Amino acid sequence: MWVVFLGGLLAAAPVFGQDMSIKIGLSRISTSGMEYTHDDGTTSVTVAESSIGNELFFEYLISERFGLEINTAISPLKRTYSLESGGTTISENVVEEVSYTLFGANLYFSKAGRKGLKFLVGLYAGTADISHSFEGGTLGTASSSDSTSVTVLKLGMDWITKMAGFRFQYQNWEGTASNTTQITGIKQTGDMTGSVISLGVFAFF
């Protein structure tokens, strides 16, 4: 899929003889440390399984060292798990999905429009929508959804060839959603605070 996407962008790109300013690409996202807590007032269960998703990003370089970027999930961050406590299965299967859109800026430590290895730091903010689908166990079949504001600090590097590149980033996310209304008698807390590893490929115009 990535090869077809990147190949199409490169075929449409003009031949250039100057610095480039637009990046369009796809990233594979893997999370660590983000938690979900399920509390019925007597028993509280927390899980912190990793989740995986795919992201589309668009960046416009407005100067040699500064760029504006939009990131959005094209397939949600997804993880599945069970909820158990004291030998009792609360839910046999929970499917959690997180969709998001982030807006932010990158600061580069060298000229970002040239070929080679470029290091960057970025700061982003946006909204994450969290959904849960429950099956089996004492909870039975249920679903819920919530949203939260998130802030993201990124450290990364781009390796740029003539008209394409590869991107690696380490990200720190912060944001928490909590509600007691989606499922009667249950307090749900989705803690988006954790780390993210992002590996991507992009076309550069």
Buried (B, 14 or more C-beta within 10 A) or exposed (E): EBEEBBEEBBEEBEEEEEEBBBBBBBBBBBBEBBBBBBBBEEEEBEBBBBBEBBBBBBBEBEEBBEBEBBBBBEBBBEBEBBBBBEEEBBBBBBBBBBBBBBEBBBEBEEBBBEBEEBEBEBEBEBBBBBBBBBBBBEBEEBEBBBBBEBBBBBEBBBEBEEBBBBBBBEBBBBBBBEBEEBBEEBBBBBBBBBEBBBEBBBBBB
